Amino acid sequence: MTYLSDEIQELRAQLPQFVEALRNARLNYEAAKKQLELLTHKKVVYDQAVSDDQKVDSIIRTVSDLSGIPMSTMLSANRHSKVVIARQVAIYLIKENTHLSLGRIGEVISNGRPKNHATIIHSVKAVLDDYWTAKKTNTETERYALAEQSKDLLTANFEI
């Protein structure tokens, strides 16, 4: 057996105990966290100090500042390449660092008509493709550079 399948077997064996403990305990965040830590032997950390709305606002401001594109333009229907790149990077960072649904991301990233979930998927894929290309060819694209700079600044502001 492989290491991964051993872990899966162990988790399957412990799952009934976990479920039973949750049924017996008052169902709240602390009880679930404690049982999950016992089950996985790892500390569960979730920073509730920074809400998803605060993260979204910070991400959009950071990308806007770094790209030199005003927030109002970035959130508009403007399809100029520099605006699109900034918007795609913001969408990627929002998707990776919040728990928002694709539809909700489409709503917060536009001032007018919400972006379709397929647009959100395309934006995330475009940034990931640039990451892969940069890694393979050892070159940086504008989208890759903006995403990296934004990540660095956001990490300094709060744990994302």
Beta strands, then each sheet from edge to edge (+ up, - down):
end
